[in-house]
Amino acid sequence: MEPPAAAARQVETDDQIALLSKPRKKGGNSDLASAAFNIVNSIIGSGIIGLPYSMKEAGFPLGVLLLFVVAYITDYSIILLIKGGNLSSTNTYQELVRKTYGRAGYIILSTLQFLYPFIAMISYNIITGDTLTKVFQRIPGVGLDNVLTDRHFIILLTTIIFTLPLSLYQDIAKLGKISLISLILTIVILIIVMVRTVTFSPQVPKSENAWTFARSNAVQAIGVMSFGDIFENYCRDDNLATFGRFCYGITVILTFPLECFVTREVIANVFFHGNLSTVFHIVVTVVIVAVATGVSLVYDCLGIVLELNGVLSATPLVFIIPSACYLKLSKERWNHSDNLISGLILALGVLVMAVGFVMTVLHPQECSHGKEMFYCFPSNVSVHNSTLPP
């Protein structure tokens, strides 16, 4: 999983479960299997293979510890949402916040729920453009001057042929089989990565201070812990990695429509009382996809996009808002365990959000995607090894 990005997706998805399982227009129906595939695909997505990057940013020992800590906080936040729903007699995240903090709170929550999947859509397009171009470069006769190696062309092509048509579905149950395919490909990717861990490791020189307990970017790692493109670590002439890149590209393409569905539902709830006519359904979908595609064509630095999404969208959705709602609704004494833990989570969320944002602005990641790693060139490996301390 990809905490707190997956945590935010889990909290966000809990509010969509009813939408996944209830009949939609014109007799649309969602069976349990389709709903399960969509939910799992939405939570896990392709971000599971980005964990190595977040471990590198935080320090491996601290990164593992953070996984368990954030998993606990996620679980507790969902429990707080349930308790808050019982105290306020509400059934959804939006209703809970509206009942607790009024229209202003509802708009803030809706904005965050829109931004989180919307920025994820931008990230998916960036990944698609970066990943599939490397795949097409391995086709005989396709050189660097070929249109198939142009990320802008690939993003437009996949949007027109795949993501936009899939996003136009009104019944999310129809994406159940698509989500199943995405999950199968994710498993294939994990197998490829594990195989390459054994076969490729001897070729990669040891990193200095690889087992450092904690690093200065730990807060940013909490905000991201997702999507870092692990296939950037493999050489372009690695055929197995190329197949992994292909699976990765297809996975993010198939996950894109789920994010679009959430953004569209937020707009429908805020501006159209939850119901979109067929015409407005098409118009809203096309506008959302077009804007996301336009941004991904203009800006292609994935790391900064994900860090800002993590600290500004995911963190409030998981850490801050559930705790704030419960603290306002709770009738227990201030020193009750639920109130104390909620207050601690709220403070931690504000800290992660503030520090993470400042560090992202002051110390942005280098946008170096597409660069061949030095160990892909044997002469560079020899030089690097000679400079390492014995």
C-alpha positions as CSV (number, residue, x, y, z in Angstrom):
1,M,0.0,0.0,0.0
2,E,1.0,3.7,-0.3
3,P,0.4,5.5,2.9
4,P,-0.7,8.2,3.4
5,A,-1.7,8.5,-0.3
6,A,-3.3,5.1,0.0
7,A,-4.7,6.1,3.3
8,A,-6.4,9.1,1.8
9,R,-7.6,6.9,-1.1
10,Q,-9.0,4.5,1.5
11,V,-10.8,7.2,3.5
12,E,-12.0,8.7,0.2
13,T,-13.1,5.3,-1.1
14,D,-15.0,4.5,2.0
15,D,-17.4,7.3,1.0
16,Q,-17.7,5.9,-2.5
17,I,-18.5,2.3,-1.5
18,A,-22.2,3.0,-1.6
19,L,-21.8,4.5,-5.0
20,L,-19.9,1.4,-6.1
21,S,-22.6,-1.0,-5.0
22,K,-25.8,0.9,-5.7
23,P,-27.7,0.8,-9.0
24,R,-26.9,3.6,-11.4
25,K,-28.8,5.0,-14.3
26,K,-30.7,2.9,-16.7
27,G,-30.5,-0.2,-14.6
28,G,-26.8,-0.2,-14.0
29,N,-25.8,-2.6,-11.3
30,S,-22.6,-3.4,-9.4
31,D,-22.0,-6.9,-8.1
32,L,-19.8,-7.5,-5.1
33,A,-16.9,-8.7,-7.1
34,S,-16.8,-5.7,-9.4
35,A,-17.1,-3.3,-6.4
36,A,-14.2,-5.2,-4.6
37,F,-11.9,-5.0,-7.7
38,N,-12.6,-1.3,-8.1
39,I,-12.0,-0.6,-4.4
40,V,-8.8,-2.6,-4.2
41,N,-7.5,-1.1,-7.5
42,S,-8.3,2.4,-6.3
43,I,-6.5,1.8,-3.0
44,I,-3.5,0.0,-4.2
45,G,-3.3,1.2,-7.8
46,S,0.3,1.2,-9.1
47,G,1.7,3.0,-6.2
48,I,2.8,-0.2,-4.5
49,I,6.0,-0.3,-6.6
50,G,6.9,3.2,-5.5
51,L,7.7,2.2,-1.9
52,P,11.4,1.8,-2.6
53,Y,11.6,5.5,-3.4
54,S,9.9,6.5,-0.2
55,M,12.2,4.1,1.8
56,K,15.2,5.8,0.2
57,E,13.9,9.3,1.2
58,A,13.1,8.3,4.8
59,G,15.9,5.9,5.4
60,F,15.1,2.2,5.2
61,P,14.6,1.4,8.9
62,L,12.6,4.5,9.6
63,G,10.6,3.9,6.3
64,V,9.5,0.5,7.5
65,L,8.6,1.9,10.9
66,L,6.6,4.7,9.2
67,L,4.6,2.1,7.2
68,F,3.3,0.6,10.4
69,V,2.7,3.9,12.1
70,V,0.7,5.4,9.2
71,A,-1.2,2.1,8.8
72,Y,-2.3,2.4,12.4
73,I,-3.2,6.0,12.0
74,T,-5.2,5.2,8.9
75,D,-7.1,2.4,10.7
76,Y,-7.8,4.7,13.6
77,S,-8.9,7.6,11.4
78,I,-11.5,5.3,9.7
79,I,-12.7,4.3,13.2
80,L,-13.0,8.0,14.1
81,L,-15.1,8.5,10.9
82,I,-17.4,5.7,11.9
83,K,-17.7,7.1,15.5
84,G,-18.2,10.6,14.2
85,G,-20.9,9.3,11.8
86,N,-22.7,7.6,14.7
87,L,-22.5,10.8,16.9
88,S,-23.8,13.0,14.0
89,S,-26.3,10.4,12.5
90,T,-24.6,10.7,9.1
91,N,-23.5,8.0,6.7
92,T,-20.8,9.6,4.5
93,Y,-17.7,11.6,5.0
94,Q,-19.2,14.6,3.3
95,E,-22.3,14.5,5.4
96,L,-20.2,14.2,8.6
97,V,-18.2,17.2,7.8
98,R,-21.2,19.3,6.7
99,K,-23.0,18.4,9.9
100,T,-19.9,19.2,12.0
101,Y,-18.4,22.3,10.3
102,G,-21.2,23.5,8.0
103,R,-21.1,24.5,4.4
104,A,-17.5,25.9,4.7
105,G,-16.2,22.6,6.0
106,Y,-18.1,20.7,3.3
107,I,-16.5,22.9,0.6
108,I,-13.0,22.4,2.0
109,L,-13.5,18.6,2.2
110,S,-14.9,18.5,-1.4
111,T,-12.0,20.5,-2.7
112,L,-9.5,18.1,-1.1
113,Q,-11.5,15.1,-2.4
114,F,-11.4,16.6,-5.9
115,L,-7.7,17.7,-5.8
116,Y,-6.3,14.3,-4.6
117,P,-7.6,12.1,-7.4
118,F,-7.3,15.0,-10.0
119,I,-3.6,15.4,-9.2
120,A,-3.3,11.6,-9.3
121,M,-4.7,11.7,-12.8
122,I,-2.0,14.2,-13.8
123,S,0.6,11.8,-12.2
124,Y,-0.8,8.9,-14.2
125,N,-0.4,10.8,-17.5
126,I,3.2,11.8,-16.6
127,I,4.0,8.1,-15.8
128,T,2.3,6.9,-19.0
129,G,4.3,9.3,-21.1
130,D,7.6,8.6,-19.4
131,T,7.1,4.8,-19.3
132,L,5.6,3.8,-22.6
133,T,8.1,5.9,-24.6
134,K,10.9,3.7,-23.2
135,V,8.9,0.7,-24.2
136,F,8.5,1.9,-27.8
137,Q,12.2,2.7,-28.1
138,R,12.9,-1.0,-27.8
139,I,10.9,-1.7,-31.0
140,P,13.3,-2.3,-33.9
141,G,13.3,0.7,-36.2
142,V,11.9,3.1,-33.7
143,G,14.5,5.8,-33.1
144,L,14.6,8.8,-30.8
145,D,13.2,10.9,-33.7
146,N,10.1,8.6,-34.0
147,V,6.7,10.0,-32.8
148,L,6.3,7.0,-30.5
149,T,9.1,8.3,-28.4
150,D,7.5,11.7,-27.9
151,R,5.8,11.7,-24.4
152,H,3.3,14.4,-25.5
153,F,2.1,12.2,-28.4
154,I,1.9,9.2,-26.2
155,I,-0.1,11.0,-23.5
156,L,-2.6,12.4,-26.1
157,L,-2.8,9.0,-27.8
158,T,-3.6,7.0,-24.7
159,T,-6.0,9.7,-23.5
160,I,-8.0,9.7,-26.7
161,I,-8.0,5.9,-27.2
162,F,-8.2,4.6,-23.6
163,T,-8.6,6.8,-20.6
164,L,-11.3,9.2,-22.0
165,P,-13.6,6.5,-23.3
166,L,-13.2,4.4,-20.1
167,S,-13.8,7.5,-18.0
168,L,-17.1,8.2,-19.8
169,Y,-18.8,5.2,-18.3
170,Q,-21.7,6.2,-16.0
171,D,-21.8,2.9,-14.2
172,I,-18.5,2.2,-12.4
173,A,-19.4,-1.5,-12.2
174,K,-18.3,-1.7,-15.8
175,L,-14.8,-1.0,-14.7
176,G,-14.7,-4.1,-12.5
177,K,-13.0,-6.2,-15.1
178,I,-10.6,-3.4,-16.0
179,S,-9.6,-3.1,-12.4
180,L,-9.1,-6.9,-12.2
181,I,-6.7,-6.7,-15.2
182,S,-4.9,-3.8,-13.5
183,L,-4.5,-5.9,-10.3
184,I,-3.1,-8.9,-12.2
185,L,-0.6,-6.6,-14.0
186,T,0.4,-5.2,-10.6
187,I,1.2,-8.7,-9.4
188,V,3.2,-9.3,-12.6
189,I,5.2,-6.1,-11.9
190,L,6.0,-7.3,-8.4
191,I,7.2,-10.6,-9.7
192,I,9.4,-8.8,-12.3
193,V,10.9,-6.6,-9.6
194,M,11.6,-9.5,-7.3
195,V,13.3,-11.4,-10.1
196,R,15.4,-8.4,-10.9
197,T,16.3,-8.0,-7.3
198,V,18.1,-11.3,-7.5
199,T,19.5,-11.1,-11.0
200,F,20.3,-7.4,-11.3
201,S,21.7,-6.6,-7.8
202,P,25.2,-7.8,-8.5
203,Q,25.5,-5.3,-11.3
204,V,24.5,-2.3,-9.1
205,P,27.3,-0.9,-6.8
206,K,26.5,-0.5,-3.2
207,S,25.2,2.8,-2.1
208,E,26.9,4.8,0.6
209,N,25.0,4.9,4.0
210,A,22.3,2.6,2.5
211,W,21.2,1.5,6.0
212,T,21.0,4.9,7.6
213,F,18.2,4.8,10.1
214,A,16.6,8.2,9.2
215,R,17.1,10.9,6.5
216,S,16.2,14.5,6.4
217,N,13.5,13.9,3.8
218,A,11.5,11.6,6.1
219,V,8.5,14.1,6.3
220,Q,8.4,14.3,2.5
221,A,8.5,10.5,2.3
222,I,5.4,10.4,4.6
223,G,3.6,12.7,2.1
224,V,4.5,10.6,-0.9
225,M,5.1,6.9,-0.3
226,S,3.7,6.3,-3.7
227,F,4.3,6.3,-7.4
228,G,8.1,6.8,-7.4
229,D,8.9,5.1,-10.7
230,I,11.1,2.2,-9.7
231,F,11.6,1.3,-13.4
232,E,13.8,4.4,-13.7
233,N,16.4,2.2,-12.0
234,Y,16.7,-0.3,-14.8
235,C,18.6,0.0,-18.0
236,R,16.8,0.6,-21.2
237,D,18.2,-2.5,-22.9
238,D,16.8,-4.7,-20.1
239,N,14.0,-6.6,-21.9
240,L,12.4,-7.9,-18.7
241,A,12.3,-4.4,-17.3
242,T,10.9,-3.2,-20.6
243,F,8.0,-5.7,-20.2
244,G,7.6,-4.5,-16.6
245,R,7.4,-0.9,-17.9
246,F,4.7,-1.9,-20.4
247,C,2.7,-3.6,-17.6
248,Y,3.2,-0.5,-15.5
249,G,2.0,1.9,-18.2
250,I,-1.1,-0.2,-18.8
251,T,-1.8,-0.4,-15.1
252,V,-1.9,3.4,-14.6
253,I,-4.0,3.8,-17.8
254,L,-6.6,1.4,-16.3
255,T,-6.5,3.1,-12.9
256,F,-7.0,6.6,-14.4
257,P,-10.8,6.2,-14.9
258,L,-11.4,5.4,-11.2
259,E,-9.8,8.7,-10.3
260,C,-11.9,10.5,-12.9
261,F,-15.0,8.9,-11.4
262,V,-14.3,10.3,-8.0
263,T,-13.6,13.8,-9.3
264,R,-16.8,13.8,-11.3
265,E,-18.8,12.6,-8.3
266,V,-17.4,15.4,-6.2
267,I,-18.5,18.0,-8.8
268,A,-21.9,16.3,-9.2
269,N,-22.4,16.4,-5.4
270,V,-21.3,20.0,-5.0
271,F,-22.9,21.7,-8.1
272,F,-25.6,19.3,-9.3
273,H,-27.1,17.8,-6.2
274,G,-25.5,14.4,-7.0
275,N,-27.2,14.0,-10.4
276,L,-25.7,14.6,-13.8
277,S,-27.7,14.4,-17.0
278,T,-26.1,12.5,-19.9
279,V,-25.0,15.7,-21.6
280,F,-23.5,17.2,-18.4
281,H,-21.9,13.8,-17.6
282,I,-20.1,13.9,-20.9
283,V,-19.2,17.6,-20.7
284,V,-17.8,17.4,-17.1
285,T,-15.8,14.2,-17.9
286,V,-14.3,15.7,-21.0
287,V,-13.4,18.9,-19.2
288,I,-11.8,17.1,-16.3
289,V,-9.7,14.8,-18.5
290,A,-8.8,17.6,-20.9
291,V,-7.5,19.8,-18.0
292,A,-5.6,16.9,-16.4
293,T,-4.1,16.0,-19.8
294,G,-3.1,19.7,-20.5
295,V,-1.3,20.0,-17.2
296,S,0.6,16.8,-17.7
297,L,1.7,17.9,-21.1
298,V,3.0,21.2,-19.8
299,Y,4.5,20.0,-16.5
300,D,6.3,16.7,-16.3
301,C,8.2,16.6,-13.0
302,L,6.4,13.8,-11.1
303,G,8.1,14.0,-7.7
304,I,7.1,17.5,-6.9
305,V,3.5,16.9,-8.0
306,L,3.3,13.9,-5.7
307,E,4.9,15.5,-2.7
308,L,2.5,18.5,-2.9
309,N,-0.5,16.1,-3.4
310,G,0.6,14.1,-0.4
311,V,1.1,17.0,2.0
312,L,-1.7,19.3,0.9
313,S,-4.4,16.8,0.0
314,A,-3.7,13.3,1.5
315,T,-2.6,14.5,4.9
316,P,-5.7,16.6,5.7
317,L,-8.0,13.8,4.4
318,V,-6.4,11.2,6.7
319,F,-4.8,13.0,9.7
320,I,-6.6,16.3,10.2
321,I,-10.3,16.2,9.2
322,P,-11.4,12.9,10.8
323,S,-9.7,13.9,14.1
324,A,-11.1,17.4,14.0
325,C,-14.7,16.1,13.4
326,Y,-14.5,13.6,16.2
327,L,-13.0,16.1,18.7
328,K,-15.9,18.6,18.0
329,L,-18.6,15.9,18.3
330,S,-17.2,13.9,21.2
331,K,-19.0,14.2,24.5
332,E,-16.3,12.4,26.4
333,R,-14.0,14.2,28.9
334,W,-10.9,15.8,27.4
335,N,-8.6,13.2,28.9
336,H,-10.5,10.3,27.4
337,S,-8.2,8.0,25.3
338,D,-10.1,8.7,22.0
339,N,-9.8,12.4,22.5
340,L,-6.1,12.3,23.4
341,I,-5.3,10.1,20.4
342,S,-7.4,12.2,18.1
343,G,-5.6,15.4,19.3
344,L,-2.2,13.7,18.8
345,I,-3.1,12.7,15.2
346,L,-4.5,16.1,14.5
347,A,-1.3,17.8,15.7
348,L,0.8,15.3,13.8
349,G,-1.2,16.0,10.6
350,V,-0.7,19.7,10.9
351,L,3.1,19.2,11.5
352,V,3.5,16.9,8.5
353,M,1.5,19.2,6.3
354,A,3.4,22.3,7.3
355,V,6.9,20.9,7.4
356,G,6.3,18.8,4.3
357,F,5.2,21.8,2.3
358,V,8.1,24.0,3.4
359,M,10.6,21.2,2.6
360,T,9.0,20.6,-0.8
361,V,9.3,24.3,-1.7
362,L,12.8,24.8,-0.2
363,H,14.3,21.4,-1.3
364,P,12.4,20.3,-4.4
365,Q,13.4,17.0,-6.0
366,E,15.5,16.9,-9.0
367,C,13.4,16.3,-12.1
368,S,15.7,13.7,-13.7
369,H,13.3,11.2,-15.2
370,G,14.4,9.5,-18.4
371,K,18.1,9.7,-17.4
372,E,20.0,6.4,-17.9
373,M,21.5,5.2,-14.6
374,F,25.3,5.4,-14.4
375,Y,25.6,1.6,-13.8
376,C,24.1,0.9,-17.2
377,F,27.5,1.9,-18.6
378,P,30.3,-0.5,-17.5
379,S,33.0,2.1,-17.5
380,N,31.1,4.3,-15.1
381,V,30.6,1.4,-12.7
382,S,34.4,0.9,-12.5
383,V,35.0,4.5,-11.8
384,H,32.2,4.6,-9.1
385,N,33.5,1.5,-7.4
386,S,37.1,3.0,-7.2
387,T,35.8,6.1,-5.4
388,L,33.9,4.2,-2.7
389,P,35.6,3.8,0.7
390,P,36.8,0.2,1.3
